[in-house]
């Protein structure tokens, strides 16, 4: 479990980084706008809680 705490991409309380979204969607053909929207929605969700 400690190993996961050290992986920067897996830090949910920091929101989603563009690098994390790129990694998650690397096998799919999604637009940059879509990836930016995912990051933005995650930020909104984190602040509304």
Backbone as CSV, one residue per row, in Angstrom:
resi,resn,N_x,N_y,N_z,CA_x,CA_y,CA_z,C_x,C_y,C_z
1,UNK,0.823,-1.198,0.000,0.000,0.000,0.000,0.867,1.263,0.000
2,UNK,1.970,1.226,0.705,2.879,2.370,0.752,3.372,2.743,-0.635
3,UNK,3.583,1.725,-1.505,4.060,2.008,-2.853,3.077,2.902,-3.604
4,UNK,1.780,2.663,-3.435,0.759,3.480,-4.111,0.785,4.920,-3.600
5,UNK,1.063,5.093,-2.343,1.096,6.437,-1.764,2.238,7.262,-2.347
6,UNK,3.237,6.582,-2.854,4.385,7.277,-3.421,4.257,7.555,-4.911
7,UNK,3.257,6.982,-5.568,3.075,7.185,-7.001,2.294,8.479,-7.219
8,UNK,2.943,9.458,-7.794,2.359,10.791,-7.942,1.056,10.787,-8.746
9,UNK,0.945,9.912,-9.767,-0.269,9.876,-10.593,-1.487,9.362,-9.832
10,UNK,-1.256,8.670,-8.717,-2.356,8.060,-7.974,-2.665,8.799,-6.682
11,UNK,-2.707,10.096,-6.738,-2.992,10.908,-5.564,-4.338,11.612,-5.748
12,UNK,-5.450,10.943,-5.392,-6.785,11.481,-5.687,-7.096,12.810,-5.009
13,UNK,-6.519,13.079,-3.872,-6.829,14.338,-3.198,-6.161,15.534,-3.854
14,UNK,-5.257,15.287,-4.765,-4.615,16.371,-5.514,-5.337,16.641,-6.820
15,UNK,-6.414,15.896,-7.100,-7.120,16.038,-8.373,-6.401,15.255,-9.451
16,UNK,-6.868,15.384,-10.654,-6.247,14.679,-11.768,-5.276,15.588,-12.495
17,UNK,-4.126,15.045,-12.777,-3.170,15.802,-13.585,-3.381,15.432,-15.046
18,UNK,-2.912,16.278,-15.922,-3.019,15.960,-17.348,-2.217,14.703,-17.677
19,UNK,-1.120,14.474,-16.957,-0.320,13.274,-17.175,-1.106,12.017,-16.810
20,UNK,-1.859,12.073,-15.719,-2.668,10.928,-15.302,-3.757,10.636,-16.327
21,UNK,-4.384,11.681,-16.840,-5.435,11.506,-17.844,-4.837,10.961,-19.142
22,UNK,-3.687,11.487,-19.543,-3.004,10.967,-20.740,-2.722,9.478,-20.580
23,UNK,-2.238,9.090,-19.427,-1.920,7.679,-19.170,-3.187,6.818,-19.194
24,UNK,-4.256,7.320,-18.591,-5.506,6.556,-18.533,-6.129,6.346,-19.911
25,UNK,-5.988,7.329,-20.799,-6.617,7.255,-22.115,-5.637,6.953,-23.246
26,UNK,-4.443,6.483,-22.896,-3.414,6.278,-23.922,-3.815,5.256,-24.986
27,UNK,-4.686,4.309,-24.660,-5.114,3.295,-25.628,-6.362,3.704,-26.411
28,UNK,-6.873,4.892,-26.142,-8.088,5.371,-26.795,-7.777,6.621,-27.596
29,UNK,-8.557,6.850,-28.617,-8.386,8.057,-29.432,-9.382,9.111,-28.949
30,UNK,-8.936,9.891,-27.984,-9.782,10.968,-27.466,-9.077,12.296,-27.732
31,UNK,-9.868,13.323,-27.878,-9.310,14.639,-28.201,-8.683,15.292,-26.970
32,UNK,-7.868,16.275,-27.227,-7.277,17.068,-26.148,-8.371,17.787,-25.374
33,UNK,-9.406,18.253,-26.076,-10.525,18.916,-25.398,-11.212,17.974,-24.421
34,UNK,-11.384,16.718,-24.819,-12.009,15.730,-23.934,-11.152,15.532,-22.685
35,UNK,-9.843,15.369,-22.883,-8.954,15.158,-21.735,-8.960,16.377,-20.813
36,UNK,-8.966,17.568,-21.397,-9.029,18.786,-20.576,-10.330,18.841,-19.784
37,UNK,-11.426,18.406,-20.391,-12.719,18.393,-19.700,-12.701,17.411,-18.533
38,UNK,-12.041,16.286,-18.704,-11.927,15.306,-17.614,-11.181,15.923,-16.431
39,UNK,-10.078,16.601,-16.704,-9.306,17.246,-15.644,-10.149,18.323,-14.970
40,UNK,-10.864,19.116,-15.772,-11.697,20.193,-15.224,-12.819,19.640,-14.349
41,UNK,-13.492,18.590,-14.806,-14.580,17.985,-14.018,-14.053,17.420,-12.713
42,UNK,-12.873,16.823,-12.737,-12.289,16.286,-11.504,-11.992,17.405,-10.519
43,UNK,-11.529,18.539,-11.024,-11.238,19.685,-10.176,-12.518,20.205,-9.545
44,UNK,-13.580,20.315,-10.340,-14.869,20.785,-9.833,-15.393,19.834,-8.773
45,UNK,-15.307,18.532,-9.020,-15.781,17.544,-8.061,-15.024,17.625,-6.748
46,UNK,-13.724,17.868,-6.838,-12.909,17.951,-5.638,-13.270,19.184,-4.797
47,UNK,-13.643,20.283,-5.436,-13.933,21.502,-4.697,-15.374,21.544,-4.197
48,UNK,-16.273,20.779,-4.809,-17.675,20.795,-4.384,-17.941,19.885,-3.203
49,UNK,-17.037,18.991,-2.881,-17.244,18.031,-1.789,-17.246,18.676,-0.442
